[in-house]
Amino acid sequence: MQDYTTCSELLELAKKAGSLPQAVLEHYVSEGADKEEAIKRMRESLSVMRSSIQEGLNPDAKSMSGRVGGQSAMLMKSLLNGDSFGGKPIGLASAYALAAAECNACMGRIVAAPTAGACGVLPAALFSAQDEKGYSDDDLVKALFVAAGVGRVIALRASISGAEGGCQAEVGSASAMAAAALSYLAGADAETCMRASGFALMNLMGLVCDPVEGLVEVPCVYRNVVGVACAITAANLAISGIPLIMPVDEIIEAMRRVGRSLPASLRETGEGGCAACRLCAEEKK
C-alpha cells in the first residue's frame, strides 16, 4: 500500500479504501501489522483512556508537587451544580480532559495522544461525544484510527514534541487529532475531517511550552481543557461547511516553521512564559 506523509496523500488513500479509518488501518497492515491485533490494541487504548478519566476524577488524588490533583472533581462538581458556563457537553469535555491530564501528573496510567502532556484532549473529546450522542465503542475505535492518521502526518511533517515545537506541537496536535475524530463521528467525509484538524491547528498555533519547575502539571493540565474546547469548536466549524482557505498541509508546515522560530526559553526549558512568572521564581529561591 502507498505510504502517506501528508493530509492530501491520506485523503487519496481514504478514497481508495472507502473511509479514513479503513485507510489508516490498511496502512498499518501494509507495514506488517496484523489487522485484528491492530484493532485490539486500539480497543485497549480506548479502555485505558476511559480508566484514566475515571482515575483522574478522584477528588483525593494529588501530584507529587501538590499543585494539581482533585481539580477535575471540582470542575465536575461545578458542572453538576449548574454553576459552569457552556452547558453539559462542553462541561463534561472540560472535566474529562482535566481528569486524564491529572491522572498523568499523579503518575497514573494514560495513553500518550500524541504525548503524555496532551493525554487528556482526545479521550475527553471522544467520551463526552459518546455521552452526548450515544456513539458505540466501535465508533470510538474507528475515530481513534482517524486521529492516529492525522497525528502521524503532523509527527512526520512538523513535530509532536514540546521541546522542539512548543505546546502547539503537543496540545495543538492533540486538538487537531480530536477535531478530525469528532468530525468523523458526526458523519463527515474525509475532507471535512481534515479541515477540522486544520482549524484546530490554526487556532492554537504559536502556543508555547512553559512547564513550571519542569513538571508536566502547570499550565499543562489546563491546556488540555483548552485543547478539547478548541477541538469541539474546530469540528463544528468544519461540519457546518465553513471553508478553510488554505490547505491543511500548509498549516502544518506553518506550524513547523513557527515551532522552529520559538526561542529556547519557550520550548520546555522552564526559562520563559508561565515558568518564569515572579511567584514561580520566588518559589525556587
N, C-alpha and C positions, 0 to 999 in steps of 0.2 A: 504494500500500500504506500502511496505517496506520503512523504513527510509533510509537516506543516510547521512553519515558524512565524507566520503572520496570521492575522484575523481573516484576511482575504483568502488565504490558502485554506484555512479552516472552513470558511464558507463554501468553497468549492468541494471540499470533502463531504460536507454536510449534504450538499445537493446530490452527490453520488450515493451516499449512504442512506439518505432519506430523512435524517434528523441530526441535530448536533450531538446529542448523547451517543447515538449509534456511531457517528464518525469518530468521536474520541475513543470509544470502546474498541472499534475496529483498528484504530491506530495502535492502541496498547497491544492488541493481539498480534499485529504485524511486527511488533518489536520483540515478540517472544513470550508475551504473557498469555496465560490460559484464560479464556473468556469467562468461565464460571468462577474461577479464582479471583479475577479482577472485580467482578460484581460482588462476590462475597466480601472482599476486602473493603469495598466501598460501603457495603452494609455495616461492616464492623466500625468503620469510621463514623457513620451516622449514629451508631449506638454510643460510641464514646462521646460524640458531640452532645447527645442528649444527656448523658450522665454528667458531663462537665457543667452543664447548666444547672442540673439538679444539685450537684455538689456545691457549686458557687452560690446558690441561693441560701445556703446555711447561714443564719444570722450570727452564729458564733465563730465563723471562720475568720482567721487573721493571717496576714502575711508576716514574714519574719521581721519586717521593719515596723509592722503595726499600722502602716499608713492606709492599707486597703484591706478589704475583707468585711463581709456583713453589709456592705453598702448596696449591693444589688437587692438584698432583702428589704432595705429601707426604701429603695425605689419601687419595688413591688408593692410594699405596704401603702405608699403614697398613691399608687395607681388604684389599688383595691378600695382605698378610702375616697376615691373620686377627686383627689386633690391635684392631680397632674394634668398637664395640657396634652392635646393631641389624640385623646381617645384611647381605647383599649389596644388596637393593633400596634400603634407606634409605642405605646407604653410597655407592652409585652416585649416587643423587639428590643427596646432600650434595656429593660431589666435582664433579659436573656443575654444580651451582648456583654453587659457588665458582669453577669454571673460567670460566664465562661472565662472572661479575662481575669476575674478574681480567682477562679479555680487555678488558673495558670500561676498567678502571683503567689498563691498559697501552696504551691508545689503539687497540685493535683494533676490528674491525667487529662490531657487535652489533645486535640488534633491541630497541628500547625496548618493553617488555612489562609494564606500560604505560609505564615510564620507563627511562632508561639505568641509573639506580641500582638498579632492581629487575629487571634484564635476565636474571638467572640462574634465577629461580624457575620460570617457565613452561617454558622449554626443559628444565630438569632434570627436572621432573615428567613431561613427555612422553617424553623419550628413555630415562629409567630405566624407565618403564612399558613402552615398546617392547622394551627389553632383557629385561624380566622376562616379559612376556605375549605378545610377538611381534606386536604391532599393526603394520599396514602404514603407510606414509607417507600413504596416502589417509585412513586412520583419523585420523592425527595432524592432517591438514589440516582435517578436519571438527571435530576437537576445538579447533583454533585459532579456528574461527568461533564456537564456543560461548564460548570465553574472551573473544573480541572483544565479544560481546554483553553479557556481564557487565561488562567493562571500560567499555563505553560508558555503561551505566547509572550506574556509580559516578562516572565523569567528569562526567556531567550533573547528578547529584543531590548529589554531595559534592565530592570532589577527588582527583586523582592527583598532586598537587604536594606535595612535602615542605615547601616554603617556605610553603605555605598550610595544610596539614593535618597535618604531621608525617610520619614514616615509615610510619604506618598507611595513609597515602594512597598510598604507593609500594609497599613490600614487602607491606603489608596487602592492597592491591588486587590485586597480582600473585598473592598466595596465594589470594585468592578466585577469581580467574580460573582458576588452575591446579586448584583443587579442583573447580570445575564441569567443567573439561575432563576430569579424571581420572574423574569420575563418569560422564560421557558415554561414555568409553572402556569403562567397566565394564558398559555396557548399561543404565544407569539412565535413568528417564524425566526429562522436563524439570523437573518439580517437585523431584525429588531433587537434580538438578544445582544448582538454586537454593539448596536447603537446605545443600548442601555449601559454597557460597560464603558463606552466612550464618555457618556455623560458623567458617570461616576468619577472617572479619572480626571476629567476636565475640572470638576468641582473641588477636587482635593489636591490638585497639582500644586507643588511647592511646599506641602506640609513637611515640617522639619522633624527630625528625631532628636529629642532632648530629654532623655530619662533622668529624673532626679536621683543623684547619687549612683547612677549607673544601673538602677533597678528597673525591671520591666513592670512598673507599678504606676507612678505618676509622671507624666499625664497619660501614659499608655492605655490604662484600662478605660479611661473616659473617652479616649479617641475611638475605641471600639464602638461606643454608643453613637458617636457622631458618624462613624463609618456605616453602621447599619441604617441610620436615618437617611444618609446620602444614597445608599443602595436602593432603598424603597422609593425615594423621590426620583432617582435616575430611571428606575424601571417604569415608574408612572409616566415620565416624560416620553420614554421610548414607545410604550404600548399605546399612548394616546395619539401617536402618529407625528409627533413633533420631530422635524428633521435635525440631524446632526450635520452641520455644514462642512465638516472636514472628515476624512477617513479616520477610522479608529486607529489604524496603524500609524498614522501621522501623529495622533495624540500620544500614543505610546512612545514614539520617537521623541516627541517634545518632552515627555516625562523623563526620558533617559538624559536628555541634554540638561534639563533643569536639575536633576539629581547630581550630575557631574559638576554643575556650576555652584552648588551649595558649598559654602566654606566648611572646613572640617569641624568647626565648632557646632555645626547644626546637623552633624551626621553621627550621632550616637557616642560622641566623645564626652558628653556631660559638661561641656565648656560654654554652651550658649543656650539661648531660648529659656524655657522654664527652669532648666537645670542651673542656670546662672542667676536666678532671682535672688534678691537680697536675703530672704529668710533661709533659703537653701544654703547660701554661702555662710550665713551665721551659724547654722546647724553643724557645719563641717568644722568650725573652729573648736 
